[in-house]
Amino acid sequence: MKYTRSILLCIFSILCNNYIFSASNLIPVDLGWSKNSVNTAIFRNSSLATYQDYQFVAFYDKEKNVVLGKRKHGTEVWEISITQYKGNANDAHNVISITVDGNGYLHVSWDHHGHPLNYTRSVAPISLELRDKMKMTEVEEDNVTYPEFYKFSNGDLLFAYRSGSSGNGNLVLKKYDIKTGGWNDMNNNLISGENKRNAYWQIYVDNQDNIHVSWVWRETYNVDTNHDLCYAVSRDSGDTWEKSNGEKYNLPITLGNAEYVWRIPQNSELINQTSMAVDDNGVPYIATYWRDPDSGVPQYYILYKSGDVWMRNQVTGRISGFSLSGAGTKKIPISRPRILCFNEEGKANIYFLFRDEERGSKVSMATISDIDKNEWTFEDLTSFTVNSWEPTFDMELWKKEKILNIFVQNTEQGDGESTVEIDPQMIYILEYIK
């Protein structure tokens, strides 16, 4: 089913939510599932994707259908397609991830929490019509969680996911070749949990196509067993991996041979699956949060490499504590953070996207022009609450044009895997204007 939305959606949303926000900044898409955070979990990685003049979006609707949309940049009119696929939207793990390859084909993966691979792509370039389900390589595709797409500069794709379970899983990487139209296995066990733990990662592919990976370890299903922050980089499209000092890894990477960015003990409210970015000089920046041993309050931090040393920058001065103890998706008063960076006058400028109850649970952003000075500026990008929203944005649009488009929706989240009774909420694209 296909139909078109107009600017009337914006009027509808204003009337229903009792707020006003410039239509030039906040673009309505459609109503979507909001009973948990499955549409707004940060580990979707790619809720939005740009190819040439078109922007694509994906989400679950109130019937748990996988819905796709596209618009021409500079317009507010979306073409919406309810696909033939559904997902278990009751589980916030079961996110939809999308990307568009260098030939214009839309790739979609959805509905995983220890399930066989759900993947397909469009029937034609720039089309919203999807093919039947497809395999990739049929290797390590029976127990998939956290699917993520990344794009190389030549239009090839990287696909990452966990094979296994919480506390006992491996990071798997596959690569799509736009010339052959097929997938190839890169690493079926890049970071091994040795059947004792698993890595919860964040990935960034920089402008030189270097693949940066950072992660925390977790021993069990209990979120409180997250510990330590580690790092690796591949400078040859995943064939070999090294530490930040250039020392080569013997694969797989394990607890014993990993590079440790920062030692963080268990029971520190250390969150998993955050984000990282790399500046024009190749310096990696990792965004996360945890609680120091002498404090009862988790704070947001950025870890970055300065010379030969990993440095820590505290972003916030929060005053309220909370606990991550327990299993499943947690209802947390702050979001996992998303970091972006760009160089200006030789310095890395940082955008730090987050949501915090202490700021009214709005879409918020902290910015800094010189991370060594630790002088952060804060602003709220919405006038309304987004409850359990976490930040995702159009990565390709940002990398190519430094234009920031953010996926925004007011979503709830019950503790564990429970849902909250709430009507479907409007999905917006927030076009940030500096």
GULOSE-151468 format. One record per residue (C-alpha): residue number from 1; residue in one letter; x, y, z. Coordinates in nm, 2 decimals. Example, Ala and Ser with C-alpha at 12.3 -4.5 7.8 and 13.67 -1.06 7.14 Angstrom:
// residues 2
nr	rest	east	north	up
1	A	1.23	-0.45	0.78
2	S	1.37	-0.11	0.71
END
This chain:
// residues 434
nr	rest	east	north	up
1	M	0.00	0.00	0.00
2	K	0.14	0.34	-0.09
3	Y	0.01	0.69	-0.01
4	T	0.14	1.05	0.03
5	R	0.15	1.27	0.34
6	S	0.14	1.65	0.31
7	I	0.21	1.94	0.54
8	L	-0.14	1.87	0.70
9	L	0.04	1.61	0.91
10	C	0.23	1.89	1.07
11	I	-0.09	2.08	1.16
12	F	-0.24	1.75	1.30
13	S	0.06	1.70	1.52
14	I	0.06	2.05	1.65
15	L	-0.31	2.03	1.74
16	C	-0.27	1.69	1.91
17	N	0.05	1.77	2.11
18	N	-0.01	2.14	2.21
19	Y	0.32	2.27	2.09
20	I	0.45	2.47	1.80
21	F	0.78	2.40	1.62
22	S	0.89	2.55	1.29
23	A	0.78	2.33	1.00
24	S	1.11	2.41	0.83
25	N	1.29	2.24	1.12
26	L	1.06	1.95	1.22
27	I	0.93	1.75	0.93
28	P	0.64	1.50	1.00
29	V	0.66	1.16	0.85
30	D	0.37	0.94	0.98
31	L	0.23	0.78	1.30
32	G	0.44	0.50	1.44
33	W	0.45	0.23	1.71
34	S	0.54	0.40	2.05
35	K	0.46	0.14	2.32
36	N	0.83	0.08	2.36
37	S	1.16	0.22	2.21
38	V	1.20	-0.02	1.92
39	N	1.17	0.27	1.67
40	T	1.41	0.49	1.86
41	A	1.67	0.25	2.01
42	I	2.02	0.38	1.93
43	F	2.15	0.05	1.81
44	R	1.93	0.08	1.50
45	N	2.23	0.28	1.39
46	S	2.06	0.37	1.06
47	S	1.70	0.48	1.09
48	L	1.75	0.72	0.80
49	A	1.96	0.69	0.48
50	T	2.03	0.93	0.19
51	Y	2.11	0.85	-0.17
52	Q	2.15	1.13	-0.42
53	D	1.85	1.36	-0.38
54	Y	1.64	1.11	-0.17
55	Q	1.61	1.04	0.20
56	F	1.47	0.71	0.32
57	V	1.32	0.62	0.66
58	A	1.20	0.30	0.82
59	F	0.98	0.23	1.13
60	Y	0.71	0.00	1.27
61	D	0.35	0.12	1.26
62	K	0.07	0.04	1.51
63	E	0.01	-0.30	1.34
64	K	0.38	-0.38	1.37
65	N	0.43	-0.36	0.99
66	V	0.77	-0.27	0.86
67	V	0.71	0.07	0.69
68	L	0.94	0.25	0.45
69	G	0.93	0.61	0.33
70	K	1.12	0.84	0.10
71	R	1.12	1.21	0.02
72	K	1.32	1.44	-0.20
73	H	1.55	1.66	0.00
74	G	1.41	2.01	0.04
75	T	1.05	1.88	0.04
76	E	0.82	1.78	0.32
77	V	0.61	1.53	0.13
78	W	0.68	1.16	0.20
79	E	0.59	0.86	-0.01
80	I	0.50	0.58	0.24
81	S	0.50	0.21	0.17
82	I	0.36	-0.05	0.41
83	T	0.58	-0.35	0.32
84	Q	0.48	-0.72	0.33
85	Y	0.69	-0.77	0.64
86	K	0.61	-0.75	1.02
87	G	0.82	-0.77	1.33
88	N	0.78	-0.84	1.70
89	A	0.77	-0.47	1.80
90	N	0.69	-0.57	2.16
91	D	1.06	-0.65	2.20
92	A	1.27	-0.33	2.18
93	H	1.57	-0.53	2.06
94	N	1.39	-0.61	1.73
95	V	1.48	-0.29	1.54
96	I	1.48	-0.21	1.17
97	S	1.81	-0.10	1.01
98	I	1.84	0.04	0.66
99	T	2.10	0.17	0.41
100	V	2.13	0.24	0.04
101	D	2.42	0.10	-0.15
102	G	2.62	0.28	-0.42
103	N	2.38	0.16	-0.69
104	G	2.08	0.30	-0.52
105	Y	1.93	-0.02	-0.38
106	L	1.77	0.00	-0.04
107	H	1.88	-0.27	0.21
108	V	1.66	-0.36	0.51
109	S	1.72	-0.59	0.81
110	W	1.46	-0.62	1.09
111	D	1.31	-0.82	1.38
112	H	1.60	-0.99	1.55
113	H	1.66	-1.10	1.90
114	G	1.84	-1.43	1.86
115	H	1.65	-1.51	1.54
116	P	1.75	-1.63	1.19
117	L	1.85	-1.35	0.96
118	N	1.57	-1.13	0.82
119	Y	1.71	-0.94	0.53
120	T	1.61	-0.82	0.18
121	R	1.67	-0.53	-0.06
122	S	1.46	-0.32	-0.30
123	V	1.36	-0.45	-0.64
124	A	1.51	-0.15	-0.81
125	P	1.71	0.16	-0.73
126	I	1.53	0.42	-0.52
127	S	1.23	0.19	-0.49
128	L	1.04	0.12	-0.17
129	E	0.92	-0.22	-0.31
130	L	1.11	-0.51	-0.14
131	R	1.20	-0.85	-0.27
132	D	1.13	-1.18	-0.08
133	K	1.36	-1.25	0.21
134	M	1.72	-1.32	0.11
135	K	2.03	-1.49	0.26
136	M	2.37	-1.32	0.27
137	T	2.63	-1.60	0.29
138	E	2.44	-1.85	0.51
139	V	2.73	-1.85	0.76
140	E	2.65	-1.76	1.12
141	E	2.30	-1.64	1.02
142	D	2.09	-1.85	1.25
143	N	2.11	-1.65	1.57
144	V	2.11	-1.28	1.49
145	T	2.08	-0.97	1.71
146	Y	2.16	-0.60	1.66
147	P	2.19	-0.58	1.28
148	E	2.37	-0.26	1.16
149	F	2.46	-0.13	0.82
150	Y	2.76	0.10	0.73
151	K	2.86	0.24	0.40
152	F	3.20	0.26	0.23
153	S	3.30	0.55	0.01
154	N	3.27	0.34	-0.31
155	G	2.92	0.23	-0.22
156	D	3.00	-0.11	-0.08
157	L	2.83	-0.20	0.25
158	L	2.94	-0.34	0.59
159	F	2.69	-0.54	0.79
160	A	2.75	-0.61	1.16
161	Y	2.56	-0.82	1.41
162	R	2.59	-1.04	1.72
163	S	2.58	-1.41	1.67
164	G	2.49	-1.57	2.00
165	S	2.34	-1.44	2.31
166	S	2.39	-1.18	2.59
167	G	2.70	-1.29	2.78
168	N	2.79	-1.55	2.52
169	G	2.82	-1.41	2.17
170	N	3.05	-1.30	1.89
171	L	3.07	-1.00	1.66
172	V	3.01	-1.10	1.29
173	L	3.10	-0.87	0.99
174	K	3.00	-0.92	0.63
175	K	3.07	-0.70	0.32
176	Y	2.85	-0.63	0.02
177	D	3.01	-0.58	-0.32
178	I	2.81	-0.35	-0.55
179	K	2.98	-0.49	-0.85
180	T	2.88	-0.85	-0.79
181	G	2.56	-0.77	-0.60
182	G	2.66	-1.03	-0.33
183	W	2.77	-1.06	0.03
184	N	3.11	-1.20	0.15
185	D	3.21	-1.31	0.50
186	M	3.47	-1.07	0.66
187	N	3.50	-1.19	1.02
188	N	3.28	-1.46	1.17
189	N	3.44	-1.40	1.51
190	L	3.62	-1.07	1.52
191	I	3.57	-1.02	1.89
192	S	3.53	-1.35	2.08
193	G	3.35	-1.39	2.41
194	E	3.53	-1.73	2.45
195	N	3.19	-1.87	2.56
196	K	3.22	-1.66	2.87
197	R	3.11	-1.31	2.77
198	N	3.02	-1.10	2.47
199	A	3.12	-0.76	2.33
200	Y	2.86	-0.48	2.30
201	W	3.01	-0.26	2.03
202	Q	2.98	0.07	1.84
203	I	3.13	0.11	1.49
204	Y	3.24	0.40	1.27
205	V	3.36	0.39	0.91
206	D	3.57	0.70	0.85
207	N	3.62	0.90	0.53
208	Q	3.93	0.68	0.45
209	D	3.71	0.37	0.49
210	N	3.90	0.27	0.81
211	I	3.67	0.06	1.03
212	H	3.68	0.17	1.40
213	V	3.53	-0.05	1.67
214	S	3.49	0.01	2.04
215	W	3.31	-0.20	2.29
216	V	3.24	-0.31	2.65
217	W	3.24	-0.66	2.78
218	R	2.95	-0.83	2.95
219	E	2.96	-1.16	3.13
220	T	2.59	-1.23	3.18
221	Y	2.24	-1.11	3.08
222	N	2.26	-0.86	3.37
223	V	2.34	-0.51	3.24
224	D	2.54	-0.44	3.55
225	T	2.81	-0.68	3.44
226	N	2.91	-0.44	3.16
227	H	3.28	-0.35	3.22
228	D	3.58	-0.18	3.06
229	L	3.60	0.00	2.72
230	C	3.81	-0.14	2.44
231	Y	3.92	-0.04	2.09
232	A	4.04	-0.17	1.75
233	V	4.07	-0.04	1.39
234	S	4.11	-0.20	1.05
235	R	4.28	0.01	0.78
236	D	4.23	-0.25	0.50
237	S	3.85	-0.30	0.49
238	G	3.86	-0.56	0.77
239	D	4.14	-0.79	0.65
240	T	4.36	-0.71	0.95
241	W	4.31	-0.52	1.27
242	E	4.53	-0.32	1.50
243	K	4.53	-0.12	1.82
244	S	4.55	0.26	1.83
245	N	4.93	0.25	1.85
246	G	4.95	0.04	1.53
247	E	5.02	-0.29	1.70
248	K	4.86	-0.58	1.51
249	Y	4.59	-0.80	1.67
250	N	4.60	-1.17	1.65
251	L	4.24	-1.26	1.58
252	P	4.00	-1.31	1.74
253	I	4.02	-1.03	1.98
254	T	3.96	-1.15	2.33
255	L	3.95	-1.02	2.69
256	G	4.32	-1.10	2.72
257	N	4.46	-0.92	2.41
258	A	4.22	-0.63	2.37
259	E	4.34	-0.26	2.39
260	Y	4.18	-0.10	2.70
261	V	4.07	0.26	2.65
262	W	3.95	0.29	3.00
263	R	3.92	0.04	3.28
264	I	3.57	0.04	3.43
265	P	3.46	-0.22	3.68
266	Q	3.13	-0.41	3.68
267	N	2.84	-0.25	3.88
268	S	2.94	0.10	3.75
269	E	2.62	0.17	3.56
270	L	2.83	0.15	3.24
271	I	2.60	0.14	2.94
272	N	2.64	-0.07	2.63
273	Q	2.59	0.02	2.26
274	T	2.65	0.39	2.24
275	S	2.84	0.56	1.96
276	M	3.17	0.68	1.83
277	A	3.30	0.92	1.56
278	V	3.64	1.00	1.40
279	D	3.76	1.35	1.31
280	D	3.94	1.45	0.99
281	N	4.28	1.38	1.15
282	G	4.18	1.02	1.22
283	V	4.13	1.07	1.60
284	P	3.86	0.84	1.75
285	Y	3.60	0.98	1.99
286	I	3.38	0.74	2.20
287	A	3.06	0.86	2.38
288	T	2.92	0.67	2.67
289	Y	2.82	0.70	3.04
290	W	2.90	0.53	3.37
291	R	2.93	0.61	3.74
292	D	3.27	0.66	3.90
293	P	3.34	0.45	4.22
294	D	3.33	0.76	4.44
295	S	3.00	0.88	4.30
296	G	2.64	0.77	4.30
297	V	2.55	0.95	3.98
298	P	2.63	0.83	3.62
299	Q	2.78	1.10	3.39
300	Y	2.82	1.13	3.02
301	Y	3.18	1.10	2.90
302	I	3.39	1.12	2.58
303	L	3.70	0.92	2.55
304	Y	3.95	1.03	2.28
305	K	4.31	0.97	2.18
306	S	4.55	1.25	2.24
307	G	4.90	1.16	2.12
308	D	4.98	0.83	2.28
309	V	4.73	0.86	2.56
310	W	4.35	0.80	2.59
311	M	4.18	1.10	2.76
312	R	3.85	1.14	2.93
313	N	3.62	1.44	2.90
314	Q	3.32	1.47	3.13
315	V	3.03	1.62	2.94
316	T	2.76	1.66	3.21
317	G	2.72	1.74	3.58
318	R	2.42	1.53	3.65
319	I	2.28	1.52	4.01
320	S	2.04	1.22	4.00
321	G	2.15	0.86	4.03
322	F	1.99	0.54	3.89
323	S	2.07	0.17	3.85
324	L	2.11	-0.05	3.54
325	S	2.08	-0.37	3.74
326	G	1.87	-0.64	3.57
327	A	1.80	-0.80	3.24
328	G	1.64	-0.69	2.91
329	T	1.57	-0.34	2.78
330	K	1.57	-0.10	3.08
331	K	1.36	0.21	3.14
332	I	1.64	0.46	3.19
333	P	1.62	0.83	3.28
334	I	1.89	0.92	3.02
335	S	1.95	0.80	2.67
336	R	2.26	0.64	2.52
337	P	2.45	0.93	2.36
338	R	2.53	0.99	1.99
339	I	2.84	1.17	1.89
340	L	2.93	1.36	1.57
341	C	3.24	1.56	1.49
342	F	3.38	1.79	1.23
343	N	3.71	1.99	1.20
344	E	3.72	2.36	1.20
345	E	4.03	2.58	1.22
346	G	4.23	2.27	1.31
347	K	4.01	2.17	1.60
348	A	3.75	1.90	1.63
349	N	3.40	2.03	1.69
350	I	3.18	1.79	1.88
351	Y	2.80	1.75	1.87
352	F	2.67	1.53	2.15
353	L	2.31	1.42	2.12
354	F	2.12	1.29	2.42
355	R	1.80	1.29	2.63
356	D	1.79	1.34	3.01
357	E	1.51	1.36	3.26
358	E	1.70	1.64	3.42
359	R	1.63	1.85	3.11
360	G	1.27	1.74	3.07
361	S	1.35	1.44	2.85
362	K	1.37	1.65	2.53
363	V	1.60	1.60	2.23
364	S	1.91	1.78	2.37
365	M	2.25	1.85	2.23
366	A	2.58	1.96	2.39
367	T	2.85	2.12	2.17
368	I	3.22	2.20	2.21
369	S	3.47	2.36	1.98
370	D	3.79	2.26	2.17
371	I	3.75	1.94	2.37
372	D	4.07	2.01	2.57
373	K	3.91	2.32	2.73
374	N	3.60	2.13	2.84
375	E	3.36	2.42	2.79
376	W	3.03	2.27	2.68
377	T	2.72	2.45	2.55
378	F	2.38	2.29	2.59
379	E	2.06	2.34	2.40
380	D	1.72	2.16	2.37
381	L	1.62	2.09	2.01
382	T	1.26	2.02	2.09
383	S	1.01	2.19	2.31
384	F	0.84	1.86	2.39
385	T	0.93	1.55	2.58
386	V	1.04	1.24	2.39
387	N	1.03	1.00	2.69
388	S	1.24	0.69	2.60
389	W	1.38	0.82	2.27
390	E	1.74	0.77	2.18
391	P	1.93	0.95	1.90
392	T	1.98	0.82	1.55
393	F	2.04	1.03	1.24
394	D	2.12	1.03	0.87
395	M	2.48	0.93	0.87
396	E	2.55	0.96	0.50
397	L	2.40	1.30	0.48
398	W	2.61	1.41	0.77
399	K	2.94	1.26	0.63
400	K	2.89	1.41	0.28
401	E	2.74	1.75	0.35
402	K	2.76	1.80	0.73
403	I	2.38	1.83	0.74
404	L	2.22	1.69	1.05
405	N	1.88	1.52	1.02
406	I	1.76	1.34	1.34
407	F	1.49	1.07	1.37
408	V	1.26	1.19	1.65
409	Q	0.96	1.02	1.80
410	N	0.80	1.03	2.15
411	T	0.83	0.66	2.26
412	E	0.78	0.49	2.60
413	Q	0.96	0.19	2.74
414	G	0.86	-0.04	3.02
415	D	1.13	-0.20	3.23
416	G	1.25	-0.53	3.11
417	E	1.07	-0.61	2.78
418	S	0.73	-0.47	2.89
419	T	0.53	-0.21	2.69
420	V	0.34	0.10	2.79
421	E	-0.01	0.17	2.66
422	I	0.02	0.48	2.45
423	D	-0.14	0.58	2.12
424	P	0.08	0.58	1.80
425	Q	0.30	0.89	1.80
426	M	0.41	1.11	1.51
427	I	0.76	1.04	1.37
428	Y	0.96	1.35	1.27
429	I	1.28	1.44	1.09
430	L	1.44	1.72	1.29
431	E	1.65	1.92	1.04
432	Y	1.90	2.09	1.27
433	I	2.00	2.44	1.17
434	K	2.32	2.56	1.33
END
